[in-house]
Each structure stands twice: as structure tokens, then as C-alpha cells.
Amino acid sequence: MARLRDCLPRLMLTLRSLLFWSLVYCYCGLCASIHLLKLLWSLGKGPAQTFRRSPREHPPACLGDPSLGTHCYVRIKDSGLRFHYVAAGERGKPLMLLLHGFPEFWYSWRYQLREFKSEYRVVALDLRGYGETDAPIHRQNYKLDCLITDIKDILDSLGYSKCVLIGHDWGGMIAWLIAICYPEMVMKLIVINFPHPNVFTEYILRHPAQLLKSSYYYFFQIPWFPEFMFSINDFKVLKHLFTSHSTGIGRKGCQLTTEDLEAYIYVFSQPGALSGPINHYRNIFSCLPLKHHMVTTPTLLLWGENDAFMEVEMAEVTKIYVKNYFRLTILSEASHWLQQDQPDIVNKLIWTFLKEETRKKD
């Protein structure tokens, strides 16, 4: 009887793990089936249109706009990877490091590069596998440990020991992890439209609506097919994400210009440009939930209430994981792409947070 009691916790853990991975693979299969039907529907309507791709040999002029900053590169000694970033503001000023989400790149921070360069050295990074940053081939090179180490190494290479860290979406996930693993590196943490990672993993298993909204996490576990689906119909999926009424930028805020949209399509239409970004998601289920999860850094969480991918209830729950000053601001009628959708409001809220004295919670 005593031996049975000793074995019971291990048995329960094994069963939970089995149920979890069964859910993951079953949902992967369901998502793949749905996208396969979409592909067949597109082929039925017009095969030529499905495989049409406009040539894009030269980047749009907006990507070379000098008002956004200087294009720079840094090679990390340990990994050997070369990272691309755009920097604005004088060297020697406090560092503000900006981490983009999916499917984005440094350009998603264009409004913040212009805004904060007066008092900060603002660096908008292309994450591993994105844009002009090197993209390792194997999915194992995109584990969360690698992504966290990237940020630590980049800080060292830039000559800084700490920064104001801002992350949106997947970049928000990485920003949370940096604050958890290397709190001494983060003076203040600002996250846009991504909850604490443990909140996300717990919430998604208990709320079917969020499971549906996060279906792309499961779809991305499948090799090569997600990249293919993003590219058909001249990257129609990418255009839809940023411009549709349900998910797009500018329903109530700033409009995404034709040139802005073309910048995104140009970057992700380059050979192999989708595999790196999607590989970020292909290790997620083996890395969460976290063993260490408390945040001790002053934190601002900004949230667009009309986020099509993340339910706002997760934002409220996040505060239990922050053992320091925590402020949550939810913007009504704002989308998932908050720093592009409502840049003036977002910038004002960030300035307020940066300038105020924050006192650690007891």
C-alpha cells in the first residue's frame, strides 16, 4: 500500500503528460486538416492564382528611412550568429531594447524608434531567424533557452549590462523569460499583448475559446506545410492578418499604408524567410510551463481589448506572477498590433511608466 502511494504522484504526472501530448497532436492533426481543405478550395477556384507570387527584388523605401535609425549588425561569439538591428539615439544613453512578435520584424517598432531616441539608445532587433538576422536550419536551434541567451549575448555585445526591455506578442514571451531568468539585466519591463507564460499555458488548457484563437501554435508543429500555406495566393494570409476587419491594424487607430504592408511581404517572401519564425513555435510545448516563474522587475502590461488572438482575461491574472510594481492598461477598441495601431497612446503610457518612481511590493 505504501509503495502504491509512492508511485501514485509519478503515475498522475505520466497520465497528465500523456493527455497533454495527446491534445497537442490531435489538435495539430485537426488544424492541418482544416488548412488542407482551405488549400483544396483555393485550388478549385483557380490553381494559377493559388501559386502566383509577385516578384519582389528590392525592399520598399520605408525600410531605408533614415529617420528610423541606422541599420547595424552584431555577430555573437558563442553561437556564431549575426543579428540585424536598427538603432536610434546616441550611444551611451540608456538602452531600450525592442523585441517584435510574429509575423513581424524590427519595422513594427517604427513609431517607438522615432519617439524614444531623445533619451534612449533604442535598438529594434530582428530576432533569430527573422529578416536579416541569421536563421539556423534545425528547429532545435529555436528552443527558448537559445532565444533567451541571444538577448543576453546581444546586451553584452552592445556594451550594456541592463536595459529597458519591451516585447510584443512572441517578443513579449521572450521579454517575460529574460525578466525571470536575468532580472539584473532589466531595469523596467514592458510587455504588449502577451500574458505571463504560465498564465498562457494554464489558461489555454481551461478555456476552449483561447485554444481556438491559439490554433496556429498547433498548426505550426507540422513540418513545411505552414510555410507553404503562408506563401500561397501571393502571401494572402499575411495580408489578411494585418488588414482584415477581424485581425488587422487600423480598425480604430493608425492605418497600415500600402508601403508598410509591402515591407512585411517583402521580408517574408525572401527564400526560406518563413521557416525561422515558425521554428520558434516548434519547441514551445516542450518548454512550458516554467519551473521558475516569478518576476521581480517593475512591469507595465499593455493590452488591446480587441486582440483577436489573446483573451483579455489573461492580462488580469498576470499580476499574481509579478512581485514588484505592476500596472495593467487595457486599451478599448485596440487590436493585437497595439504599438502600431495606437502608437501615440502607447508611447505616452510608456513615457509615464519610465519616468515614474516604482516601489517594490511588500
C-alpha positions, -999 to +999 in steps of 0.1 A: +000+000+000+028+024+009+045+016-024+013+024-043+011+058-025+047+065-035+040+056-072+007+075-074+023+110-079+045+097-107+016+079-123-006+110-122+023+131-137+027+105-165-010+105-172-012+143-173+018+143-197+001+117-219-031+137-220-013+169-228+007+155-257-024+137-270-042+170-271-013+187-288-010+160-316-048+156-321-052+194-324-022+195-348-040+170-370-073+189-369-056+222-378-037+205-406-070+191-420-087+225-419-058+241-438-057+213-463-094+219-470-086+256-475-058+247-499-081+224-519-108+252-520-082+276-533-070+252-560-106+246-570-112+283-575-080+288-595-047+269-595-028+296-612-039+322-587-030+299-558+006+296-568+010+332-581+038+353-565+047+388-574+085+394-579+099+415-551+136+421-558+141+454-540+130+465-505+104+493-502+118+527-495+103+528-460+128+502-448+157+526-455+141+556-439+169+574-421+146+589-395+141+554-381+178+549-373+209+531-385+210+495-398+236+476-378+249+441-374+265+422-345+279+387-345+276+367-313+308+349-304+293+317-288+266+310-313+283+325-343+250+340-355+249+375-370+220+397-357+205+426-375+191+456-357+181+492-363+194+517-337+183+553-330+196+576-304+231+584-292+255+557-280+260+559-243+224+567-235+204+541-215+194+511-237+159+504-247+157+470-264+126+462-285+116+426-293+090+421-320+063+394-324+051+371-352+049+377-381+068+409-377+104+422-377+122+454-365+099+476-385+069+470-362+087+494-338+090+523-362+069+546-341+089+538-310+123+543-327+114+578-335+097+586-302+123+574-276+156+582-293+157+616-275+165+599-241+175+563-250+197+543-273+167+525-289+175+491-306+149+473-325+161+437-331+154+412-358+150+380-336+168+348-345+155+335-378+138+368-388+146+393-415+183+399-420+193+380-388+208+346-394+184+317-395+197+283-383+181+254-402+173+230-374+143+235-351+163+226-321+182+259-326+150+278-317+144+265-282+135+291-256+169+287-239+186+297-272+163+328-276+169+339-240+207+335-244+205+356-277+192+386-258+218+383-230+246+380-255+234+409-276+233+431-245+269+422-238+279+428-274+263+462-274+283+471-243+254+472-218+247+453-186+210+463-184+181+478-204+145+488-206+131+458-222+099+460-244+083+430-261+052+424-282+035+391-288+062+364-291+088+391-283+067+396-251+071+359-243+109+363-246+108+395-226+090+378-197+116+350-197+145+374-197+130+392-167+126+358-149+160+344-157+181+375-157+163+401-135+195+421-131+195+429-168+161+445-169+156+480-154+119+480-164+098+455-182+071+465-207+051+438-224+024+443-251-004+418-257+012+387-241+005+374-206+029+358-183+039+324-199+024+303-171-008+322-173-010+314-210-003+277-207-028+273-178-055+294-194-053+277-228-060+243-213-091+255-194-107+278-220-117+263-254-121+298-269-084+306-263-075+272-276-092+281-309-075+315-310-041+299-305-047+272-331-017+284-351+006+273-323-006+237-330-006+241-368+030+253-367+041+220-352+037+204-387+068+205-410+069+228-441+031+229-446+025+261-426+053+279-446+036+268-478+001+280-467+015+314-458+030+318-492+001+308-515-020+334-532+009+358-530+010+358-492-027+363-488-026+350-452+000+376-442-020+404-458-052+392-441-035+392-407-026+429-409-055+443-429-087+423-422-115+437-401-112+408-376-075+408-370-059+438-387-043+471-378-062+503-381-098+495-373-099+524-349-063+536-349-034+542-374-038+527-409-012+504-423-001+520-455+004+501-488+041+506-484+041+493-448+023+461-459+046+457-488+076+459-464+062+429-444+055+409-476+090+417-490+107+405-458+087+372-455+088+365-492+125+360-493+137+324-498+134+305-465+122+336-446+092+319-430+109+288-416+129+306-389+100+325-375+077+294-375+105+273-359+102+295-328+069+278-322+080+243-329+096+238-295+071+256-273+052+227-259+084+210-246+095+242-228+063+253-209+052+255-181+082+272-165+099+258-133+108+293-122+082+319-129+083+349-106+091+384-120+108+409-097+111+437-121+088+468-123+063+458-150+039+475-174+015+453-193-004+470-222-033+452-239-055+458-269-090+448-258-099+437-293-070+413-296-081+385-320-055+361-307-053+366-269-082+368-245-081+399-222-088+379-191-052+366-192-039+401-186-057+404-153-044+371-140-008+380-149-003+403-119+000+373-095+034+365-110+049+399-106+064+405-071+071+442-078+053+473-091+027+461-117+005+482-139-020+469-164-036+492-190-062+479-214-070+500-244-105+497-257-110+493-295-073+485-299-061+454-318-033+428-312-008+450-330-010+477-303+022+496-308+013+501-345-024+505-340-023+531-312+013+544-312+006+578-297-013+564-267+012+535-263+042+559-264+026+582-238+019+553-214+055+540-218+069+575-211+047+578-179+059+544-167+095+551-174+095+585-156+076+575-125+093+561-094+082+525-089+082+510-054+086+473-049+056+455-035+059+441+001 
